[in-house]
Each structure stands twice: as structure tokens, then as C-alpha cells.
Amino acid sequence: MTVETNLTSNSGENLPLNPDSSHDQPLDVPLRKCNGSDLIARIAELAECSQLQARAALHITTDSIMDLTKASGRFIMIGVGCWSVKNLTPIRAGQTGLQDIIAPSEPRYRVSFSASSVLNEIMNNPHGERSLQLASYKELKESARFNWVSNITESEIHIFERIVNDNKSNTKDLYELMKCRGLMTEPFARNFLKNLQVALRELLLEHRQILISGFGSFILKEIAGRMLKVPFTGKEMFIPAHRRVKFVSGKEFKMRLNNHPLDQ
């Protein structure tokens, strides 16, 4: 599977992605959404499994990411990025003074996302070595395929107790939770997440937006070059045009955070 390196305009004209991070010509193409079904089809193609299996595994993955983020306050997925829980700032009503700040009756939370350096690097240099290595990923072992098992090696409660104490969670915790919820082997969980990363990167380059119902949207943004003043020194430096990945949380993700407020 190779990474698609061209976008197509509404008129059908091919618009090549510039592998140079300077981006002399910004990508002037409207967002063309793809959805969870497109992502599932790409994962199934990469992993050589059925779309039904890929759909079930994607649901388990996104459901687990939401719960791990809520419980720990900070979830890091290797090669994708970091989801963090943030308190919403009080709402200011009017401009007359502090007495006009209305604090919400209950704590309200939102999700912020920071894409990993690897993901942003691939978006800015789709012809680079990292992108080619990931796009050529294939399963190495028969045991890593989509094999479902009936035993649970660790209960969910133990996983959540640990991450609440640590105030963070990562991909290793996601492997364990996927085993419990999907009755799957750890090699399967690792294999699925690897193919999920590849599919996300390919579809972002092709469509610039991926919508996963309930979970949220990944969006590839074009950032124009600009001058920036360095704090304290006052010196100005030029930040060249570049791309970065943004994540907008979905309705279910927001509701899950705020229906059960986190401990203060």
C-alpha cells in the first residue's frame, strides 16, 4: 500500500502535495470529508481482514480512548498524538466587571489534542522516509491477525485504578483495555492499532478530514507563513508555511466527559 500523494480539485485537476516543508504554494483545496466507513475499508485492506472485524475493532478502540482520556485526564497514543482533558473557562457576560463572570453550575470539560511530531512530519513531507516505512507496513506473524479469543487476562477495574493513580495513560493501557473489551489477543490489538495509524495518515493526505461518528474529526490544516516575535528578546523570526493535524471531539466524547464530571 502506497501513500497517495495527490489531491484532486473540484474540476478534476491533480494538485500534488509539496514535499518541501516550506510550502511555497499553500494547498488551496476545500476539505473533502471521508467518514468511518472509508477508514474501516482502508484498515481492512491493509490488515487483510473483513470490514466487519475492522468495524468492531475501531469501535472498541475509540470507545477505549474516550474512557482512558476521561479517567486519566491525559492519553498518549504513539504515532498519533495526545488527548487532554481541560476545564472550560467561566463565561463572561458583559464587560462591567468580575461580578459579571458566571461560573457554570457544574464542572464542564473539553478535549484538547496535540498531534505527535511523527504525524505532523508525515503531513508536511509525504514523500519522506517515515511515510514510506509506515505505508509499507505488513503483518509479520500469523498470530498477529484478527483472531478472537474467549479469555480475559486482566479486568478493566485494575486498568482504570492504575491510570487514575498515574494521572496519565498511553498506548500500552489501550492494548490491555482492548483485550478486555474485545476478547482479543494482544498481538491483534497491536496489529490493529498499527494499521489504524497507517490508514489515518493515508486518508488525511487524500481527503484532509476524517470523521469518526461520536468520537470526532481529524483535520489537516494549512498554516500560512508568518513573522513571530520571540518573548523576552523581542527579536522577530519567520515561521514558514506548514501543515498540522487538528482533532475536534465529537458529541459522544463531549457528553462522556460532562455527564460524569471528573474529580476536582
C-alpha positions as CSV (number, residue, x, y, z in Angstrom):
1,M,0.0,0.0,0.0
2,T,1.5,3.3,-1.0
3,V,0.6,6.7,0.3
4,E,-1.5,8.8,-2.1
5,T,0.4,12.0,-2.7
6,N,-2.0,13.9,-4.9
7,L,-5.2,15.8,-4.1
8,T,-7.9,16.5,-6.8
9,S,-9.7,19.8,-7.2
10,N,-13.4,20.0,-7.9
11,S,-12.6,20.3,-11.6
12,G,-10.6,17.1,-11.5
13,E,-7.2,18.6,-11.7
14,N,-4.5,16.9,-9.8
15,L,-2.8,19.0,-7.1
16,P,0.5,17.5,-6.0
17,L,1.4,17.8,-2.3
18,N,4.6,19.7,-1.9
19,P,7.1,17.5,0.0
20,D,9.1,20.6,0.9
21,S,8.1,21.8,4.3
22,S,8.4,25.5,3.2
23,H,5.1,25.2,1.2
24,D,5.7,28.0,-1.2
25,Q,2.2,27.4,-2.6
26,P,-0.4,26.8,0.1
27,L,-2.9,23.9,-0.6
28,D,-5.9,25.8,-1.9
29,V,-8.4,22.9,-1.9
30,P,-11.6,22.7,0.1
31,L,-11.9,20.0,2.8
32,R,-13.3,16.7,1.3
33,K,-14.6,14.7,4.2
34,C,-14.4,10.9,4.5
35,N,-16.1,9.0,7.3
36,G,-15.6,6.0,9.5
37,S,-16.7,3.6,6.7
38,D,-13.9,4.8,4.5
39,L,-11.4,4.4,7.4
40,I,-12.7,0.9,8.1
41,A,-12.4,-0.1,4.4
42,R,-8.8,1.1,4.3
43,I,-7.9,-0.7,7.6
44,A,-9.5,-4.0,6.3
45,E,-7.4,-3.6,3.1
46,L,-4.2,-3.1,5.0
47,A,-4.8,-5.8,7.5
48,E,-6.3,-8.2,5.0
49,C,-9.3,-8.8,7.2
50,S,-13.1,-8.4,6.9
51,Q,-14.7,-5.0,7.2
52,L,-16.9,-6.4,10.0
53,Q,-13.8,-7.2,12.1
54,A,-12.3,-3.8,11.3
55,R,-15.5,-2.1,12.3
56,A,-15.8,-3.9,15.6
57,A,-12.1,-3.2,16.5
58,L,-12.4,0.5,15.6
59,H,-15.5,0.8,17.8
60,I,-13.6,-0.8,20.7
61,T,-10.6,1.4,20.1
62,T,-12.4,4.8,20.0
63,D,-14.6,3.8,23.0
64,S,-11.5,2.8,25.0
65,I,-9.6,6.1,24.0
66,M,-12.6,8.1,25.3
67,D,-12.7,6.3,28.6
68,L,-8.9,6.3,29.1
69,T,-8.8,10.1,28.4
70,K,-11.6,10.7,30.9
71,A,-10.2,8.6,33.6
72,S,-6.6,9.7,33.4
73,G,-7.0,13.2,32.1
74,R,-4.3,12.6,29.5
75,F,-4.0,9.8,27.0
76,I,-1.0,9.5,24.7
77,M,-1.2,7.3,21.5
78,I,2.2,6.6,20.0
79,G,2.4,8.0,16.4
80,V,-0.9,9.8,16.6
81,G,-0.9,12.3,19.4
82,C,-2.1,13.3,22.9
83,W,-5.7,13.9,24.1
84,S,-6.0,16.0,27.3
85,V,-9.0,17.0,29.4
86,K,-9.3,20.7,30.0
87,N,-11.6,22.7,32.2
88,L,-13.8,25.2,30.4
89,T,-13.2,28.8,31.3
90,P,-16.0,30.7,33.0
91,I,-18.4,32.5,30.7
92,R,-18.1,36.3,30.8
93,A,-21.5,38.1,30.5
94,G,-20.9,41.7,29.6
95,Q,-17.8,43.9,30.2
96,T,-18.7,45.7,33.5
97,G,-16.5,43.7,35.9
98,L,-15.7,40.4,37.6
99,Q,-19.2,40.2,39.1
100,D,-20.5,39.6,35.6
101,I,-18.5,36.3,35.3
102,I,-21.0,33.5,35.5
103,A,-19.4,30.3,36.7
104,P,-21.1,27.1,35.4
105,S,-23.3,25.3,38.0
106,E,-21.3,22.1,37.3
107,P,-17.8,21.5,36.1
108,R,-17.6,21.5,32.3
109,Y,-14.8,19.9,30.4
110,R,-13.4,19.8,26.8
111,V,-10.8,17.7,25.0
112,S,-7.7,19.2,23.5
113,F,-5.5,17.4,21.1
114,S,-1.8,17.7,20.2
115,A,-0.6,15.7,17.2
116,S,2.6,13.8,17.5
117,S,5.8,15.0,15.9
118,V,5.8,11.9,13.7
119,L,2.3,12.6,12.4
120,N,3.0,16.2,11.6
121,E,6.3,15.4,9.9
122,I,4.5,12.9,7.6
123,M,1.8,15.5,6.7
124,N,4.5,18.0,5.8
125,N,6.7,15.5,4.0
126,P,4.5,12.8,2.5
127,H,7.4,11.5,0.4
128,G,9.7,11.2,3.3
129,E,11.3,8.1,4.8
130,R,8.9,7.8,7.7
131,S,5.9,7.9,5.5
132,L,7.2,5.3,3.1
133,Q,8.1,2.9,6.0
134,L,4.7,3.2,7.6
135,A,2.8,2.8,4.3
136,S,4.7,-0.4,3.5
137,Y,3.8,-2.0,6.9
138,K,2.5,-5.6,6.7
139,E,1.7,-8.2,9.2
140,L,4.7,-10.3,10.1
141,K,3.2,-13.1,12.1
142,E,0.1,-15.3,11.7
143,S,-0.7,-14.7,15.4
144,A,-1.0,-11.0,14.8
145,R,-4.0,-11.4,12.6
146,F,-7.6,-10.8,13.7
147,N,-8.1,-13.8,16.0
148,W,-10.7,-13.6,18.7
149,V,-10.3,-15.4,22.0
150,S,-12.6,-16.1,24.9
151,N,-10.3,-15.4,27.9
152,I,-9.8,-12.1,29.7
153,T,-6.3,-11.7,31.3
154,E,-7.0,-8.5,33.3
155,S,-10.2,-6.9,34.4
156,E,-11.0,-3.3,33.4
157,I,-11.1,-2.1,37.0
158,H,-7.4,-2.8,37.6
159,I,-6.5,-0.9,34.5
160,F,-8.5,2.2,35.5
161,E,-7.3,2.1,39.1
162,R,-3.7,2.3,37.8
163,I,-4.2,5.1,35.3
164,V,-6.2,7.2,37.8
165,N,-3.3,6.9,40.2
166,D,-0.8,7.8,37.5
167,N,-2.9,10.7,36.1
168,K,-2.0,9.6,32.5
169,S,-2.4,6.7,30.2
170,N,-0.7,5.5,27.0
171,T,-0.9,3.0,24.2
172,K,0.1,0.1,26.5
173,D,-3.1,0.8,28.6
174,L,-5.1,0.9,25.3
175,Y,-3.8,-2.6,24.4
176,E,-4.9,-4.0,27.7
177,L,-8.3,-2.4,27.6
178,M,-8.9,-3.6,24.0
179,K,-8.1,-7.1,25.2
180,C,-10.7,-6.9,27.9
181,R,-13.5,-5.3,25.9
182,G,-13.0,-7.1,22.6
183,L,-11.9,-10.5,23.9
184,M,-8.9,-10.3,21.6
185,T,-5.2,-11.2,21.8
186,E,-2.6,-8.5,22.4
187,P,-0.9,-9.2,19.1
188,F,-4.2,-8.5,17.4
189,A,-4.6,-5.2,19.3
190,R,-1.1,-4.1,18.4
191,N,-1.6,-5.1,14.7
192,F,-4.9,-3.2,14.5
193,L,-3.5,0.0,16.0
194,K,-0.6,-0.1,13.6
195,N,-2.9,-0.4,10.6
196,L,-5.2,2.3,12.1
197,Q,-2.2,4.7,12.2
198,V,-1.3,4.0,8.6
199,A,-4.9,4.4,7.4
200,L,-5.3,7.7,9.3
201,R,-2.2,9.1,7.7
202,E,-3.1,8.0,4.2
203,L,-6.7,9.3,4.3
204,L,-5.6,12.6,5.8
205,L,-3.3,13.2,2.9
206,E,-6.1,12.1,0.4
207,H,-9.1,13.9,2.0
208,R,-7.8,16.3,4.6
209,Q,-10.6,15.4,7.0
210,I,-11.7,12.1,8.6
211,L,-15.0,12.0,10.6
212,I,-15.5,9.1,13.0
213,S,-19.0,9.3,14.3
214,G,-19.3,10.1,18.0
215,F,-15.5,10.2,18.5
216,G,-14.5,13.2,16.5
217,S,-12.8,14.5,13.4
218,F,-9.2,14.6,12.3
219,I,-8.5,17.6,10.1
220,L,-5.3,18.5,8.2
221,K,-4.8,22.3,8.4
222,E,-2.7,24.6,6.2
223,I,-0.9,27.2,8.3
224,A,0.4,30.2,6.4
225,G,3.9,31.5,7.0
226,R,4.1,34.4,9.4
227,M,6.5,36.6,11.4
228,L,6.7,35.8,15.1
229,K,8.2,38.0,17.9
230,V,10.2,36.0,20.4
231,P,9.2,36.7,24.0
232,F,11.7,38.4,26.3
233,T,14.3,39.0,23.4
234,G,11.9,41.0,21.2
235,K,13.5,39.5,18.1
236,E,11.4,38.5,15.1
237,M,11.6,35.2,13.3
238,F,9.8,33.8,10.3
239,I,7.7,30.6,10.7
240,P,7.4,29.0,7.3
241,A,4.1,27.7,6.0
242,H,3.4,24.2,7.2
243,R,0.6,21.7,7.9
244,R,-0.6,20.4,11.2
245,V,-3.3,17.9,12.3
246,K,-6.2,19.1,14.4
247,F,-8.8,17.0,16.3
248,V,-12.3,18.2,17.0
249,S,-14.1,16.0,19.6
250,G,-17.4,14.5,18.7
251,K,-20.7,14.7,20.5
252,E,-20.4,11.4,22.3
253,F,-16.8,12.3,23.5
254,K,-18.1,15.6,25.0
255,M,-21.1,14.0,26.6
256,R,-19.0,11.3,28.2
257,L,-16.8,13.8,29.9
258,N,-19.6,16.1,31.1
259,N,-22.3,13.6,32.1
260,H,-20.0,12.2,34.7
261,P,-17.8,15.1,36.0
262,L,-14.2,14.4,36.9
263,D,-13.0,14.7,40.4
264,Q,-11.6,18.1,41.2
